[in-house]
Amino acid sequence: MNYQHPKRYTVTAALPYANGPLHIGHLAGAYLPADIYVRLLRLLEQDVLFICGTDEHGVAITIRAMKEGLSPQEIIDKYHQLIKDTFAAFHISFDIFSRTSHPLHHQTAAEFFKHFYDKGLLIEKESEQLYDPQAQLFLPDRYVVGTCPKCGYDKAYGDQCESCGTALSPNELINPVSVLSGSQPILKSTKHWFFPLDKFQERLEDYILKQHSHWKPNVLGQCKSWLSEGLAPRAITRDLDWGVKVPLPQAQGKVLYVWFDAPIGYITATKEWAMYRAEQNAEYSPEDWVPYWKSSDTKLVHFIGKDNIVFHCIIFPAILMAHGEYIYADEVPANEFLNLEGEKISTSRNWAVWLHEYLQDFPGKTDVLRYVLCATLPETKDNNFTWEDFQNRNNNELVAILGNFVNRVLVLVHKYYQGVVPPLHSLESTDLELLQNVKTCGQRVVENILQFRFREALQEAMNLARAGNKYLAEVEPWHLITTQPQRVSTCLNIALQVVAALSIIFEPFLPETSQKIKQMLGVEKVRWLWKDLLCAELIQEGKQLASPVLLFEKIESNLIQKQIDKLRATSSLSLNNKEAVSVATASAAPLSCNPPKPIIQYDDFDKIDIRVATVLQAEKIKGADKLLKLTLDTGVDIRTVVSGIALYYTPEEIIGKQVIVLLNLAPRKLRGIESQGMILMAENSQGKLVFVQPSNTIENGAIVK
């Protein structure tokens, strides 16, 4: 396997904000693919440094501190540790996990600013910004909320509407108010320093569009959009008391804008790594960080989510160009977003699978989530995580394919040879084919990972386990043990070599599983490298193996349903929000939880047309795990209703059932299907939906009064 590599790699993963815990979208967006990439490079004996840390400045931190009644320092200390522990639990193998509140980072970021200031590069100008006269503070964009001028959402932030996704400025909001005091802000003059991004337009176009035209389409698309609109100077400072202080005497009460200081955190973290290593070992120098950021034979790779593309492909490179001493990114393999059960992950609505909670709910199953997320990575477009898919991939792939093959081989060796590796005899074509499959698989996995095609790489790895199962099924050693013992000895020796190879090939994806396999093979202290896949004999004849243990176990449906119920119970997602589920419910929860609605007049009730109908047909809607498409005989007509009951009922069990339907509800499209009504359901105290229906069969179209 001959691959052209640079002298060294610097790999960064986006700095997570220390204002909350991590969820599956974070892991799939940047950190899991980065870890897989780095682990492979290490197995290929490459010099690679894996850098990350928490981003601890900016408005997101101060807002979280306000909500929790804590100081910003208490917030960042709390979440830095939680995030760090979570990454460790999922075996994300950073060489350094730093934080931007570190004094070294404040010093480095301030030096960048001063360097630009002394060169006369920065633009100093007065501008009018929103100011809270009651709190007596200039308001950062996120401290202003109002009505979005695009979609009418009344809780849009001053920098973006979370409902329609439109980028905004605070001055565009309708009826803006301060989140600090609730008062209406006023415009007030303030001085700031701007980075002249427009001066680097031509260099950035050459860097992105000519030198790196091979970047992923989703990355190039965003860059082209920004460049085509023309770049403009961008404020590098802001009025805030939390962050890196602007190193000028005339800039009291101002800090560096977080978009400017955060990416410099990669450089700071590398400095910190070098300093710590030099303290531990006199052979190293605190200046060892320099070649990782200033040497042309270093390859810089940024792993990020799509919301960070502009910062890492345009703004950060422009900062480094302006400085003049640093290399720029060679690769920016940004992922798209991972949705959850067909809906966008939302931390504000608690529609998320939190990683620290997963660790509690599924102890010992970090590799299961790593596997499922890798198999569904949103590499070029948004993808979807569902608990049903999680269960299916665990049971049908990890348990039934990989786990099954490894277990069968180890059990047979213990059964026939007391756990001692049997000798090889003459090889047949099926043996040679499987051994060649190992080498081919290893090559394909490397090619795919180095091209950032992680899903394909994982599939290739699993295909080798499939080939192993096929090999055992064809040879059938359990039938030959008494008549052809030498053939069985060879077969199980070959199978053990494949098991050993799988421990190498799966190490980037499933590091814990890889180690378990090595423990069963009795080589847990051996550091195999990728080149060892070329070895004919990874496990020596006569070696005593440890007792086999199951790598994975089936996940039962009740555990999956528990997660779905938990998601519903803890989320504030409204049934009427966005792609609303067409169900009306009556809750069985106590009245204190669901107070009665305001009194209406009989005339209001009389407008509602509620009737009995029969379900003629029911089918699942592709890509929407909650929804069923129902065909109803309403006694008036045959109509389609989309109903959010798929988590509780299969299509087969509701065909022929009589239901209560609201007929004169305005039609609306759900997943491209026009829904012409709403099924009435009751919700019990466990959150399950139950049909409201007549106690006796009655003709379709009967009016409910």
C-alpha positions in Angstrom: 0.0 0.0 0.0 1.9 3.1 -1.2 0.2 6.4 -0.5 1.7 9.9 -0.9 1.6 11.7 2.4 2.9 15.1 3.5 5.6 15.2 6.2 3.0 15.9 8.9 -0.6 16.6 9.4 -2.4 19.2 11.6 -6.0 18.1 12.1 -8.5 20.3 13.9 -12.0 19.7 14.9 -14.4 22.7 15.4 -14.2 24.2 18.9 -17.5 23.4 20.6 -19.2 26.2 22.6 -18.9 25.6 26.4 -22.5 26.7 26.9 -24.2 23.3 26.9 -23.7 19.5 26.5 -23.0 17.6 23.3 -25.6 15.8 21.2 -25.4 13.3 18.3 -25.4 16.1 15.7 -22.1 17.4 17.1 -20.5 14.0 17.1 -21.6 13.3 13.5 -20.8 16.7 12.2 -17.1 17.0 13.0 -15.7 14.9 15.8 -16.3 11.3 14.8 -15.1 11.7 11.2 -12.1 13.6 12.4 -11.2 10.8 14.9 -11.6 8.1 12.3 -9.3 10.1 10.0 -6.7 10.6 12.6 -6.8 7.1 13.9 -6.1 5.8 10.4 -3.2 8.2 9.9 -1.7 6.9 13.1 -2.1 3.3 11.9 -0.3 4.4 8.7 2.6 5.7 10.9 2.0 9.3 9.9 3.0 12.3 12.0 -0.4 13.8 13.0 -1.5 16.2 15.6 -5.2 16.3 16.5 -6.3 19.6 18.0 -9.5 20.8 19.7 -10.8 22.6 22.7 -13.8 24.6 24.0 -14.8 28.0 22.6 -15.4 30.0 25.8 -16.1 33.5 24.7 -19.0 35.3 23.0 -22.6 36.0 23.6 -23.7 32.3 23.7 -21.8 31.9 26.9 -23.1 35.0 28.6 -26.7 34.2 27.6 -26.4 30.7 29.1 -24.9 32.2 32.3 -27.9 34.5 32.5 -30.3 31.6 32.1 -28.7 29.5 34.7 -28.0 32.3 37.2 -24.2 31.7 37.1 -21.2 33.7 36.1 -19.6 33.1 32.6 -16.6 31.5 34.3 -18.8 29.1 36.2 -20.6 28.2 33.0 -17.4 27.5 31.0 -15.9 25.5 33.8 -19.0 23.4 34.1 -19.4 22.6 30.4 -15.7 22.4 29.5 -15.4 19.5 31.8 -18.6 17.8 30.7 -17.7 18.2 27.0 -14.1 16.9 27.7 -15.4 13.9 29.6 -18.0 13.1 26.9 -15.4 13.1 24.2 -13.2 10.8 26.3 -16.0 8.4 26.8 -16.6 8.2 23.0 -12.8 7.6 22.5 -12.3 10.8 20.5 -8.5 10.8 20.6 -7.4 14.4 20.7 -3.7 15.1 21.3 -4.7 18.3 23.2 -8.1 19.5 24.3 -7.7 23.1 25.3 -9.9 26.1 26.0 -9.9 29.6 24.8 -10.1 31.1 28.3 -6.5 29.9 28.8 -4.1 32.8 29.4 -1.9 31.7 26.5 -4.9 32.0 24.1 -5.7 35.5 25.3 -2.0 36.4 24.8 -1.9 34.8 21.3 -5.2 36.3 20.1 -4.2 39.8 21.3 -0.9 39.4 19.5 -2.7 38.7 16.3 -4.8 41.9 16.7 -1.8 44.0 17.7 0.2 42.7 14.7 -2.6 43.8 12.3 -3.0 47.1 14.2 0.7 47.9 14.0 0.8 47.1 10.3 -2.0 49.7 9.8 -4.2 46.9 8.3 -7.3 47.5 10.5 -10.0 50.1 9.8 -11.2 52.2 12.7 -14.6 53.7 12.4 -17.7 54.9 14.3 -21.0 53.2 13.8 -24.4 53.2 15.3 -25.4 50.1 17.2 -28.4 49.1 19.3 -28.0 50.2 23.0 -30.1 49.2 26.0 -30.6 52.5 27.9 -32.0 50.7 30.9 -29.1 48.2 31.2 -26.7 50.8 29.9 -25.0 48.3 27.6 -24.5 48.0 23.8 -26.3 44.9 22.7 -24.6 42.1 20.9 -26.8 40.7 18.1 -28.0 37.8 20.2 -29.1 40.1 22.9 -31.8 41.5 20.6 -35.0 39.6 19.7 -37.9 40.7 17.5 -40.0 39.7 14.6 -38.3 38.3 11.5 -39.0 40.5 8.4 -38.9 37.4 6.2 -41.2 34.8 7.9 -42.8 36.7 10.7 -41.4 34.6 13.5 -41.6 36.7 16.6 -38.6 35.4 18.5 -35.9 35.9 15.9 -32.4 36.9 17.1 -30.5 39.9 15.9 -28.1 37.7 13.9 -30.4 35.0 12.6 -34.0 33.7 12.5 -34.0 30.2 13.9 -37.4 29.6 12.2 -36.5 30.3 8.6 -32.7 30.4 8.9 -32.3 33.9 7.4 -29.2 35.8 8.4 -30.2 39.1 9.9 -28.8 42.2 11.4 -30.5 43.7 14.6 -31.6 46.8 12.6 -33.7 44.5 10.3 -35.9 43.1 13.2 -39.4 44.4 13.5 -40.2 45.6 17.1 -36.8 44.7 18.5 -36.4 44.4 22.3 -33.4 43.8 24.6 -33.2 40.4 26.2 -31.5 42.0 29.2 -34.3 44.4 30.2 -37.2 43.8 27.8 -37.0 47.5 26.8 -36.8 48.8 23.3 -33.2 49.6 22.3 -31.9 52.8 20.8 -29.2 53.6 18.3 -26.0 54.9 19.8 -22.6 55.6 18.4 -19.6 53.4 19.2 -16.1 52.9 17.8 -14.8 49.6 16.5 -12.0 48.1 14.5 -12.7 46.2 11.2 -10.7 43.6 9.4 -10.5 44.4 5.6 -11.8 41.1 4.3 -12.5 42.7 0.9 -8.7 43.2 0.3 -8.3 39.5 0.3 -11.0 38.7 -2.2 -8.7 38.0 -5.1 -6.3 35.8 -3.1 -9.2 33.9 -1.6 -10.7 33.2 -5.0 -7.4 31.8 -6.2 -7.0 29.8 -3.0 -10.5 28.3 -3.1 -11.7 28.2 -6.7 -8.4 27.4 -8.4 -6.2 25.6 -5.8 -8.9 23.7 -4.0 -11.7 23.1 -6.6 -11.7 19.5 -5.4 -13.4 20.4 -2.2 -16.8 18.9 -1.4 -19.7 20.5 -3.4 -21.4 21.7 -0.2 -18.2 23.5 0.8 -17.5 25.1 -2.5 -21.1 26.1 -2.9 -21.1 28.3 0.2 -17.7 29.8 -0.6 -18.8 30.7 -4.2 -21.9 32.3 -2.8 -20.0 34.5 -0.5 -17.3 35.4 -3.0 -19.8 36.2 -5.7 -21.6 38.7 -3.5 -18.3 40.4 -2.8 -16.5 40.5 0.6 -16.7 43.5 2.9 -14.8 44.7 6.0 -15.9 42.8 9.1 -15.9 44.1 12.7 -13.1 42.5 14.7 -14.1 44.0 18.1 -17.4 44.4 20.1 -18.7 46.0 23.2 -18.7 43.3 25.8 -17.1 42.5 29.1 -16.5 38.8 28.4 -13.7 37.7 26.1 -10.2 38.6 25.0 -9.6 42.3 25.9 -8.6 44.5 22.9 -4.9 45.4 23.6 -5.3 49.1 23.1 -5.6 51.8 25.8 -8.4 53.5 23.9 -10.5 50.3 23.7 -11.7 50.0 27.3 -14.8 47.9 27.6 -14.2 46.1 24.3 -13.2 42.5 23.5 -12.2 40.7 20.3 -15.1 39.4 18.3 -15.4 35.6 19.0 -15.3 34.8 15.3 -11.8 36.3 15.2 -10.4 34.8 18.4 -11.9 31.3 18.2 -10.0 29.8 15.2 -6.8 31.2 16.6 -7.5 28.8 19.5 -6.2 26.0 17.2 -2.8 27.7 17.2 -2.9 28.3 20.9 -3.8 24.7 21.6 -0.8 23.5 19.6 1.4 25.9 21.5 0.0 24.5 24.7 0.6 20.9 23.6 4.3 21.7 22.8 4.8 23.5 26.1 3.4 20.6 28.1 5.4 18.0 26.2 8.6 20.0 26.7 7.9 20.2 30.5 7.5 16.4 30.6 10.5 15.5 28.5 13.7 17.6 28.0 14.1 16.1 24.5 11.3 18.3 23.3 11.0 22.1 22.8 8.2 24.5 23.4 8.8 25.6 19.8 7.8 22.2 18.4 4.4 23.7 17.5 5.9 25.8 14.8 6.2 23.3 11.9 2.6 22.2 12.4 1.4 25.7 11.5 4.2 27.4 9.5 5.8 24.6 7.4 4.8 24.1 3.8 5.2 20.3 4.1 2.4 20.2 6.7 -1.2 19.4 5.6 -3.8 21.3 7.5 -7.3 19.7 7.7 -10.3 21.3 9.4 -13.3 19.1 10.4 -16.4 21.2 10.8 -20.1 21.4 10.4 -21.7 23.3 7.6 -22.5 26.3 9.8 -18.7 26.9 10.1 -17.7 26.7 6.4 -17.4 30.4 5.8 -15.3 31.0 9.0 -12.8 28.2 8.1 -12.7 28.6 4.3 -12.8 32.4 3.9 -12.4 34.4 7.1 -9.7 32.3 9.0 -7.6 31.9 5.8 -7.8 35.6 5.2 -6.5 36.2 8.8 -3.6 33.9 8.2 -2.9 35.5 4.8 -2.8 38.9 6.5 -0.4 37.6 9.1 1.9 36.2 6.5 3.6 33.4 8.4 1.0 30.6 8.6 -0.2 27.8 6.2 -3.9 27.6 5.2 -6.2 24.6 5.2 -5.6 22.0 2.5 -8.9 20.2 3.2 -12.1 21.3 4.9 -14.4 18.2 4.8 -17.5 19.9 6.3 -20.5 17.8 7.0 -24.1 18.8 6.6 -26.7 18.5 9.5 -27.9 15.3 11.1 -31.7 15.4 11.8 -33.4 13.4 14.5 -36.5 11.3 13.8 -37.2 13.5 10.7 -36.9 16.8 12.5 -34.1 19.3 12.8 -32.2 18.9 16.1 -33.0 21.8 18.3 -31.3 22.4 21.7 -33.8 25.1 22.6 -36.7 22.6 22.2 -34.7 19.8 23.7 -35.2 17.8 20.5 -31.9 16.0 20.7 -30.1 12.8 21.9 -27.6 14.1 24.4 -24.4 12.2 24.5 -23.9 12.2 28.3 -27.5 10.8 28.7 -26.8 8.1 26.1 -23.8 7.0 28.1 -26.1 6.5 31.1 -28.9 4.8 29.1 -26.6 2.5 27.0 -23.6 1.7 29.2 -20.8 -0.1 27.3 -22.3 0.8 23.9 -20.2 3.8 22.8 -19.1 1.9 19.7 -22.7 1.1 18.8 -23.4 4.8 18.5 -20.1 5.4 16.7 -21.0 2.8 14.2 -24.6 4.0 13.6 -23.5 7.6 13.3 -20.7 6.7 10.9 -23.1 4.7 8.8 -25.5 7.7 8.5 -22.9 10.6 8.4 -24.4 13.7 6.6 -21.4 13.8 4.3 -22.8 15.8 1.4 -26.4 16.4 2.4 -28.5 16.4 5.6 -29.2 12.9 6.9 -31.5 11.4 9.5 -31.0 9.5 12.8 -33.8 7.3 14.0 -34.0 5.0 17.0 -35.4 2.3 14.8 -32.4 2.5 12.5 -30.1 2.4 15.5 -31.7 -0.8 16.7 -31.7 -2.4 13.2 -28.0 -1.6 12.6 -27.0 -2.9 16.0 -29.0 -6.1 15.7 -28.7 -6.9 12.0 -25.1 -5.7 11.4 -23.0 -5.4 14.6 -24.6 -8.5 16.2 -25.5 -10.6 13.2 -22.5 -9.9 11.0 -19.4 -8.7 12.8 -20.1 -10.1 16.3 -21.4 -13.3 14.9 -18.3 -14.0 12.8 -15.8 -13.3 15.6 -17.8 -15.3 18.1 -18.3 -18.3 15.8 -14.5 -18.5 15.1 -13.4 -18.2 18.7 -16.0 -20.7 19.9 -15.1 -23.3 17.3 -11.3 -22.9 18.1 -12.1 -23.5 21.8 -14.4 -26.3 21.0 -12.1 -28.3 18.7 -8.6 -27.1 19.8 -9.0 -26.0 23.4 -8.5 -22.4 22.4 -5.1 -23.0 20.8 -4.5 -21.6 17.3 -4.5 -24.7 14.9 -1.8 -25.1 12.2 -2.2 -24.4 8.5 -2.1 -27.2 6.0 -2.7 -26.9 2.2 -4.6 -23.8 1.1 -7.5 -24.0 -1.3 -8.9 -21.3 -3.6 -11.5 -20.2 -1.0 -8.8 -19.7 1.6 -6.6 -17.6 -0.8 -9.7 -15.6 -1.9 -10.5 -14.6 1.7 -6.9 -13.7 2.4 -6.8 -11.5 -0.7 -10.1 -10.0 0.4 -8.3 -8.8 3.6 -5.7 -6.9 1.6 -8.3 -5.5 -0.9 -10.5 -4.4 2.0 -7.6 -2.6 3.7 -6.7 -0.7 0.6 -10.3 0.3 0.0 -10.8 1.5 3.5 -7.7 3.7 3.3 -8.7 5.2 0.0 -12.2 6.0 1.2 -11.1 7.5 4.5 -8.4 9.6 2.9 -11.1 10.9 0.5 -13.4 11.6 3.5 -15.9 8.9 2.4 -16.4 7.4 5.8 -19.7 5.7 5.2 -18.2 3.8 2.2 -15.1 2.9 4.3 -17.3 1.5 7.0 -19.3 -0.6 4.5 -16.0 -2.0 3.1 -15.0 -3.0 6.6 -18.3 -4.7 7.3 -18.1 -6.5 4.0 -15.0 -8.3 5.2 -16.9 -9.6 8.2 -19.7 -10.7 5.7 -17.0 -12.5 3.6 -15.8 -14.3 6.8 -19.3 -15.5 7.6 -19.7 -16.7 4.0 -16.4 -18.5 4.2 -17.5 -20.4 7.3 -20.9 -21.3 5.7 -19.2 -22.6 2.6 -16.5 -24.7 4.4 -18.8 -25.9 7.2 -16.0 -27.0 9.6 -18.6 -28.4 12.0 -19.5 -31.0 9.4 -15.9 -31.8 8.5 -14.2 -32.1 11.9 -14.4 -35.8 12.1 -13.7 -36.6 8.4 -11.3 -33.8 7.3 -9.6 -32.5 10.5 -6.7 -30.9 8.5 -9.2 -28.9 6.4 -10.9 -27.7 9.6 -7.5 -26.8 11.1 -6.7 -24.7 8.0 -10.1 -23.1 7.9 -10.1 -21.9 11.5 -6.5 -20.7 11.2 -7.5 -18.6 8.2 -10.6 -17.4 10.0 -8.5 -16.3 13.0 -6.3 -14.3 10.7 -9.4 -12.5 9.4 -10.6 -11.8 12.9 -7.2 -10.3 13.7 -7.3 -8.2 10.5 -10.8 -7.0 11.5 -9.4 -5.7 14.8 -7.0 -3.5 12.7 -9.5 -2.4 10.1 -12.2 -1.5 12.6 -9.9 0.3 15.0 -10.6 3.7 13.4 -14.3 3.2 13.6 -14.8 1.0 16.7 -11.7 1.4 18.9 -13.2 -0.3 22.0 -14.4 -3.3 19.9 -11.0 -3.6 18.3 -9.4 -3.8 21.7 -11.9 -6.4 22.9 -11.0 -8.6 19.8 -7.3 -8.2 20.6 -7.9 -9.3 24.2 -9.7 -12.4 23.0 -6.8 -13.1 20.7 -4.3 -12.6 23.5 -2.5 -9.7 21.8 -4.0 -6.7 23.7 -0.6 -5.3 24.3 0.5 -5.6 20.6 0.4 -2.4 18.6 -0.6 -3.5 15.1 -0.2 -1.1 12.3 -2.0 -1.0 8.9 1.0 -2.5 7.1 0.5 -5.6 9.3 -2.6 -6.5 7.2 -0.1 -7.7 4.6 1.3 -10.3 7.0 0.3 -13.8 6.2 0.1 -14.8 9.8 -1.0 -12.2 12.4 -1.8 -14.9 15.0 0.9 -17.5 15.4 0.2 -21.2 15.3 0.0 -22.7 18.9 -0.9 -19.4 20.6 -3.4 -19.8 23.5 -6.5 -17.6 23.1 -8.6 -16.1 25.8 -12.2 -17.2 26.4 -14.6 -15.7 23.8 -17.0 -13.0 24.9 -19.9 -11.5 22.9 -18.8 -8.2 21.3 -22.4 -6.9 21.0 -25.8 -7.8 22.3 -29.3 -7.4 20.8 -31.2 -4.2 21.7 -34.8 -5.0 22.5 -37.7 -2.9 21.2 -38.8 -1.9 24.7 -35.5 0.0 25.1 -36.0 1.8 21.8 -39.5 2.7 22.7 -38.3 4.1 26.0 -35.9 6.4 24.1 -38.7 7.5 21.7 -41.0 8.2 24.7 -38.3 10.0 26.5 -37.7 12.2 23.4 -41.4 13.0 23.2 -41.7 13.7 26.9 -38.7 16.0 27.3 -39.1 17.9 24.0 -41.1 21.1 23.8 -41.7 20.4 20.1 -45.3 21.4 19.4 -47.5 19.1 17.3 -48.5 22.2 15.4 -44.9 23.4 14.7 -43.5 23.3 11.1 -44.3 19.8 9.7 -47.0 19.3 12.3 -48.4 15.9 13.0 -52.0 15.7 12.0 -53.5 14.5 15.3 -55.7 16.2 17.9 -55.2 14.7 21.4 -56.9 14.8 24.8 -54.4 14.2 27.6 -54.8 11.8 30.5 -52.4 13.8 32.6 -53.6 15.7 35.7 -55.5 18.9 35.2 -52.7 20.8 37.0 -50.5 19.9 34.1 -53.1 20.7 31.4 -55.4 23.5 32.6 -58.7 23.9 30.7 -58.7 26.3 27.8 -60.7 29.5 27.7 -64.5 29.2 27.5 -65.9 29.5 24.0 -69.5 30.1 22.8 -71.7 27.4 21.3 -71.5 29.0 17.9 -67.7 28.4 17.9 -68.2 24.8 18.7 -71.0 24.5 16.1 -68.5 25.4 13.4 -66.6 22.2 13.9 -67.6 19.2 11.7 -66.6 16.0 13.6 -67.7 12.7 12.2 -67.2 8.9 12.4 -65.1 7.4 9.6 -63.5 4.0 8.8 -59.9 3.5 7.9 -59.8 1.8 4.4 -56.1 1.9 3.8 -53.0 2.8 5.9 -49.3 3.0 4.8 -46.0 4.4 6.2 -44.5 7.5 4.6 -41.0 7.1 3.5 -38.6 9.2 5.6 -41.2 10.1 8.2 -41.1 7.7 11.1 -44.0 9.3 12.9 -46.5 9.6 10.1 -49.0 7.3 8.5 -51.0 8.0 5.3 -54.6 7.0 5.9 -57.5 6.6 3.4 -60.8 7.3 5.2 -64.4 6.6 4.3 -66.1 9.6 6.0 -69.6 8.8 4.8 -69.3 12.1 2.9 -66.3 11.2 0.7 -63.1 9.1 0.5 -60.3 11.3 1.7 -56.6 11.2 2.7 -55.5 12.2 6.2 -51.8 12.2 7.4 -51.6 11.1 11.0 -48.7 11.1 13.5 -49.5 7.7 15.0 -46.8 5.5 13.4 -44.8 5.3 16.7 -47.8 3.5 18.3 -49.7 1.6 15.5 -48.7 -0.4 12.5 -50.7 0.1 9.3 -52.1 -3.4 9.5 -53.7 -3.1 12.9 -55.8 0.0 12.1 -57.3 -0.9 8.8 -61.0 -1.3 9.3 -61.0 0.6 12.6 -63.6 3.3 13.1 -62.2 6.7 14.1 -63.3 10.2 14.9 -62.2 12.8 12.4 -62.3 16.6 12.2 -63.5 17.1 8.6 -63.6 20.8 8.0 -60.0 21.6 9.0 -58.2 23.5 6.3 -56.0 21.1 4.2 -52.2 21.2 4.6 -49.3 19.4 3.0 -47.2 17.1 5.1 -44.2 15.4 3.4 -45.8 16.5 0.1 -49.1 14.8 0.8 -52.2 16.9 1.3 -53.9 16.0 4.6 -57.7 16.7 4.6 -58.6 16.5 8.2 -57.4 15.4 11.6 -57.9 12.2 13.6 -58.9 12.7 17.2 -56.7 10.9 19.7 -56.3 10.8 23.5 -52.9 10.7 25.1 -52.5 8.6 28.3 -50.2 9.4 31.2 -47.3 7.5 29.5 -47.6 9.6 26.4 -49.2 6.9 24.2 -51.8 8.0 21.7 -55.1 6.1 21.9 -58.0 6.3 19.4 -61.2 8.1 20.4 -63.9 6.0 18.8 -67.6 5.0 19.2 -68.3 2.2 21.7 -70.5 0.5 19.1 -70.1 0.3 15.3 -72.0 3.1 13.6 -72.4 4.3 10.1 -69.7 6.4 8.5 -70.5 10.1 8.4 -72.3 10.0 11.8 -71.9 13.5 13.3 -70.3 13.8 16.7 -72.4 16.4 18.8 
